[in-house]
């Protein structure tokens, strides 16, 4: 099953200003290495959580990698993000076992609860919702993963409760 990549239709109102100085060690590490683009983009995304335009422009200037070439790679591979994401990434499995167990209902419940669509981020940037092809937890279907933690045998109500608990913890910090 192929999951269609969905892009946010709304532009994020305020792009984060990024500290470009933090890029220097990453650029130096990869500057003159052959095949450096993907490792460089991965480290930049690890640093900022996504690939900010300012960072890509700086990399282009310092490494002679083409800006359009970097955008081409970043939009081709689903691991890369060119818009900011939420603090918590919610991945809802839509593989065969989960699909048969009605994972569509889980996604729909989360979309309604969060007031976003699949592939979007909440306005407070607390959550990003993503459909994925498989999480490899078929015996727990339907499944979602949040920040590496797996939640199985879900219903829409159970999924909402998990998010409410996360929101509650965030407010108490």
C-alpha positions as CSV (number, residue, x, y, z in Angstrom):
1,X,0.0,0.0,0.0
2,X,1.3,3.4,-0.9
3,X,0.5,6.3,1.3
4,X,0.1,9.6,-0.6
5,X,2.3,12.3,0.7
6,X,0.1,15.2,1.9
7,X,1.5,18.7,2.1
8,X,0.0,21.4,4.3
9,X,-2.2,23.7,2.3
10,X,-1.8,26.6,4.7
11,X,1.5,28.4,4.9
12,X,2.9,28.5,8.4
13,X,2.3,32.1,9.4
14,X,5.6,32.7,11.1
15,X,8.6,30.8,10.0
16,X,10.9,30.3,12.9
17,X,14.0,32.3,12.8
18,X,16.9,29.9,13.0
19,X,20.3,30.3,14.5
20,X,22.4,29.9,11.3
21,X,25.6,29.8,13.4
22,X,24.6,26.3,14.6
23,X,25.1,25.1,11.0
24,X,28.8,25.8,10.8
25,X,30.0,22.5,12.3
26,X,27.6,20.5,10.1
27,X,28.7,22.3,7.0
28,X,32.4,21.9,7.8
29,X,31.9,18.2,8.5
30,X,30.3,17.6,5.1
31,X,31.6,20.5,2.9
32,X,34.0,18.7,0.6
33,X,32.7,15.1,0.8
34,X,31.3,13.3,-2.2
35,X,27.6,12.4,-1.8
36,X,27.2,14.8,1.1
37,X,23.7,16.1,0.4
38,X,21.5,13.5,2.2
39,X,23.7,13.2,5.3
40,X,23.9,17.0,5.5
41,X,20.1,17.4,5.1
42,X,19.6,14.8,7.8
43,X,21.8,16.5,10.3
44,X,20.2,19.9,9.6
45,X,16.8,18.4,10.1
46,X,18.0,16.8,13.3
47,X,19.1,20.2,14.5
48,X,16.0,22.2,13.6
49,X,13.3,19.6,13.3
50,X,12.8,20.5,9.6
51,X,14.7,22.1,6.8
52,X,14.4,25.9,7.1
53,X,14.8,27.9,4.0
54,X,17.4,30.1,5.6
55,X,19.5,27.0,6.4
56,X,19.2,25.6,2.9
57,X,20.3,28.9,1.4
58,X,23.3,29.0,3.7
59,X,24.3,25.4,2.8
60,X,23.9,26.3,-0.9
61,X,26.2,29.3,-0.5
62,X,28.9,27.4,1.4
63,X,28.9,24.0,-0.3
64,X,27.9,24.9,-3.9
65,X,25.0,22.5,-3.7
66,X,22.1,23.8,-5.7
67,X,19.2,25.1,-3.8
68,X,16.7,23.6,-6.3
69,X,18.6,20.3,-6.1
70,X,18.3,20.2,-2.3
71,X,14.6,21.0,-2.5
72,X,14.2,18.2,-5.0
73,X,15.8,15.7,-2.7
74,X,13.9,17.1,0.4
75,X,10.6,16.8,-1.4
76,X,11.3,13.4,-2.9
77,X,12.2,11.6,0.3
78,X,9.4,11.4,2.9
79,X,11.9,11.6,5.8
80,X,12.5,15.3,5.1
81,X,10.3,18.1,6.1
82,X,10.3,21.6,4.7
83,X,7.8,23.0,7.2
84,X,7.9,23.0,11.0
85,X,6.3,20.0,12.7
86,X,4.7,19.5,16.0
87,X,6.5,18.6,19.2
88,X,4.7,15.2,19.1
89,X,4.5,13.3,15.8
90,X,1.5,11.0,15.7
91,X,1.9,8.2,13.2
92,X,-1.3,6.2,12.5
93,X,-0.7,2.9,10.8
94,X,-2.7,2.2,7.7
95,X,-1.1,-1.2,6.8
96,X,-3.4,-4.1,5.9
97,X,-3.9,-5.4,9.4
98,X,-4.7,-1.9,10.8
99,X,-6.8,-1.0,7.8
100,X,-8.9,-4.2,8.3
101,X,-9.3,-3.1,12.0
102,X,-10.6,0.3,10.9
103,X,-7.5,2.6,11.2
104,X,-9.5,5.1,9.1
105,X,-11.7,5.7,12.2
106,X,-8.7,6.4,14.3
107,X,-7.3,9.0,11.9
108,X,-10.8,10.5,11.5
109,X,-11.2,10.8,15.3
110,X,-7.8,12.4,15.7
111,X,-8.5,14.8,12.8
112,X,-11.7,15.9,14.6
113,X,-10.1,16.1,18.0
114,X,-7.0,18.1,16.8
115,X,-9.0,20.1,14.2
116,X,-6.4,19.3,11.5
117,X,-6.2,17.0,8.5
118,X,-3.8,14.2,7.9
119,X,-0.3,15.6,7.2
120,X,-1.0,18.8,9.1
121,X,0.3,20.4,12.3
122,X,-1.8,22.0,15.0
123,X,-1.6,25.7,15.3
124,X,0.1,25.5,18.7
125,X,2.7,23.1,17.1
126,X,2.1,20.5,19.7
127,X,1.0,17.7,17.3
128,X,1.6,16.6,13.7
129,X,-0.7,13.9,12.4
130,X,0.6,11.4,9.8
131,X,-0.7,8.3,8.1
132,X,2.0,5.7,7.5
133,X,2.1,2.5,5.5
134,X,3.1,0.2,8.3
135,X,4.5,0.3,11.9
136,X,5.2,-3.4,12.1
137,X,2.9,-4.0,15.0
138,X,0.2,-6.0,13.2
139,X,-0.8,-8.1,16.3
140,X,-1.8,-4.8,18.0
141,X,-3.9,-3.4,15.1
142,X,-5.1,-0.7,14.9
143,X,-1.9,1.1,16.0
144,X,-0.5,4.5,16.4
145,X,2.9,5.7,17.5
146,X,3.7,8.9,19.2
147,X,7.4,9.9,19.8
148,X,8.5,6.3,19.4
149,X,5.9,4.9,21.9
150,X,3.4,2.4,20.4
151,X,-0.3,2.3,21.3
152,X,-2.4,-0.6,20.1
153,X,-5.9,-2.1,20.0
154,X,-7.1,1.4,19.6
155,X,-10.5,3.0,19.2
156,X,-11.2,6.6,18.3
157,X,-12.0,7.3,22.0
158,X,-8.8,5.6,23.3
159,X,-6.7,7.6,20.8
160,X,-8.3,10.8,21.9
161,X,-7.7,10.0,25.6
162,X,-4.0,9.4,24.9
163,X,-3.7,12.8,23.3
164,X,-5.6,14.5,26.1
165,X,-3.2,12.9,28.6
166,X,-0.2,14.3,26.5
167,X,-1.8,17.7,26.4
168,X,-2.4,17.6,30.2
169,X,1.3,16.7,30.8
170,X,2.4,19.6,28.5
171,X,0.3,22.1,30.5
172,X,1.7,20.9,33.8
173,X,5.3,21.4,32.7
